[in-house]
Amino acid sequence: MEEAEWISAVLNGQHQAFGHLVSRYQGMVYRICVKITGEAESAKDMAQEVFIKAYKALPSFRGQASFSTWLYRIAYRTCLDWKRANDREWRHRSMADYTENDWVTSQTPEHALLRKEASEELGENLNNLTEPYRSVVQMYYFQRHSYQEIAEQKGVSVKTVESQLYRARQMMRKNGEEWR
């Protein structure tokens, strides 16, 4: 069956058909979750949450974008919400809640400032890229999609993706950002 047929089957009451969509996209969703959460266990939990949300929201899927793009957005937003909640929780811990290990592994203020500055510079440099270069860089480096996955989502050939990434790297090097 095709993707549209699986979606239609789920919407028509064949709930087990959703398992085929999960099987097809679990790798993509897990990679997004790992990238944002930075933790394998949290990523597994988030991936499950993403598929639960997708299942519940499936009747609202209009098909204007591909299912993978729609699912990606759900995964991205779910993980960002998780990250924001965990960052708030971390900031609101009292001094007594910290263990010795927390102090040893925490970043120094200088390290945090350098990372923030580098991140802002990278974000500015990335925002200066025009489409399609910006989205290809985001999908490859930040979302960890393969060339093949990017090509499928953008509806272009793998060679086009390779070419766009090469050009994007050249543009970013010209602006002072080294990509490896």
C-alpha positions in Angstrom: 0.0 0.0 0.0 1.0 3.6 -0.5 1.3 6.2 2.2 -2.0 7.8 1.3 -3.7 4.5 1.4 -2.4 3.8 4.9 -3.6 7.2 6.1 -7.0 6.6 4.5 -7.2 3.2 6.2 -6.5 4.7 9.6 -9.1 7.4 9.0 -11.6 4.7 8.0 -11.2 2.9 11.3 -8.4 0.4 10.5 -6.3 1.7 13.4 -3.6 -1.0 13.0 -2.6 0.6 9.7 -1.0 3.4 11.6 1.7 0.9 12.6 2.9 0.9 9.0 3.4 4.7 9.1 5.2 4.3 12.4 7.5 1.7 10.9 8.2 3.9 7.9 9.0 7.1 9.8 10.3 6.0 13.2 13.9 6.5 12.2 13.3 10.1 11.0 11.3 11.0 14.2 13.9 9.4 16.5 16.7 11.3 14.8 14.9 14.6 15.3 14.2 13.8 18.9 17.8 12.8 19.6 19.1 16.0 18.0 16.8 18.2 20.1 16.8 16.4 23.4 20.4 15.2 23.3 19.5 12.1 25.2 18.7 8.6 23.8 16.1 7.8 26.5 14.3 11.1 26.3 14.3 10.8 22.5 12.6 7.4 22.7 9.9 8.9 25.0 9.5 11.9 22.8 9.2 9.7 19.6 6.4 7.8 21.3 4.7 11.1 22.2 5.1 12.4 18.6 3.4 9.3 17.2 0.6 9.6 19.7 0.0 13.2 18.8 0.2 12.4 15.1 -2.4 9.6 15.5 -4.8 11.9 17.3 -4.2 14.7 14.8 -4.4 12.6 11.7 -8.0 13.7 10.9 -6.6 17.2 10.6 -4.0 16.2 8.0 -5.0 17.9 4.8 -2.3 16.6 2.5 -1.1 20.1 1.5 2.4 19.0 2.6 3.8 15.5 2.5 3.0 13.3 5.5 6.7 13.3 6.4 6.8 17.1 6.5 3.7 17.2 8.6 5.1 14.6 11.0 8.4 16.4 11.1 6.7 19.5 12.3 4.9 17.6 15.1 8.2 16.0 16.2 10.0 19.3 16.1 7.4 21.2 18.1 6.9 18.4 20.6 10.6 18.2 21.3 11.0 21.9 21.5 8.2 22.0 24.1 10.0 19.2 26.0 13.3 21.1 25.9 11.7 24.4 27.1 10.0 22.6 30.0 13.2 20.9 31.0 15.2 24.1 30.7 12.7 25.8 33.0 12.9 22.9 35.5 16.7 23.0 35.5 16.7 26.8 36.1 14.2 26.5 39.0 16.2 23.9 41.0 17.4 25.2 44.3 21.0 25.1 45.2 20.3 22.2 47.6 19.0 20.1 44.7 22.3 20.1 42.9 24.6 17.2 43.3 28.3 17.3 43.2 28.2 15.7 39.7 26.0 18.6 38.5 28.6 21.1 39.4 31.5 19.1 37.9 29.7 18.7 34.5 28.1 22.1 34.2 29.4 24.7 31.8 31.5 27.6 33.0 30.0 31.0 32.3 32.8 31.7 29.8 32.1 28.4 27.9 28.4 29.2 27.8 29.0 32.7 26.5 31.3 31.4 23.8 28.8 28.8 22.7 26.0 31.4 22.7 28.1 33.8 20.5 29.1 31.0 18.1 25.5 29.9 17.9 24.3 33.5 17.2 27.0 33.9 14.5 26.0 30.6 12.9 22.3 31.5 13.0 23.0 34.8 11.4 25.2 33.3 8.7 22.6 30.6 8.1 19.8 33.2 7.8 21.8 35.0 5.2 21.6 32.0 2.9 18.9 32.1 0.3 16.6 29.2 -0.5 17.1 26.4 -1.4 20.5 26.5 0.4 19.2 27.4 3.8 16.7 24.5 4.0 19.2 22.0 2.7 21.8 23.0 5.3 19.2 22.8 8.1 17.9 19.4 6.9 21.4 17.9 6.6 23.3 19.3 9.5 20.6 20.0 12.1 18.0 17.5 11.3 20.5 14.8 10.3 18.6 13.8 7.1 20.5 11.8 4.5 20.9 13.2 0.9 18.3 10.7 -0.2 15.7 11.8 2.5 16.3 15.5 1.6 15.9 14.7 -2.1 12.6 12.9 -1.5 11.2 15.7 0.7 12.2 18.4 -1.7 11.3 16.5 -4.8 14.8 16.9 -6.4 17.6 14.5 -7.3 20.3 13.4 -4.9 22.9 15.2 -7.1 20.9 18.4 -6.8 21.1 18.1 -3.0 24.8 17.5 -3.1 25.3 20.5 -5.3 23.2 22.7 -3.1 25.1 21.6 0.0 28.4 22.3 -1.7 27.3 25.8 -2.8 25.9 26.5 0.7 29.2 25.5 2.3 31.1 27.8 -0.2 28.8 30.7 0.7 29.2 30.2 4.4 33.0 29.9 4.1 32.9 33.2 2.3 31.0 34.7 5.2 33.5 33.2 7.7 31.8 30.0 8.9 33.7 26.8 8.4 31.5 23.7 7.8 32.9 20.2 7.9 
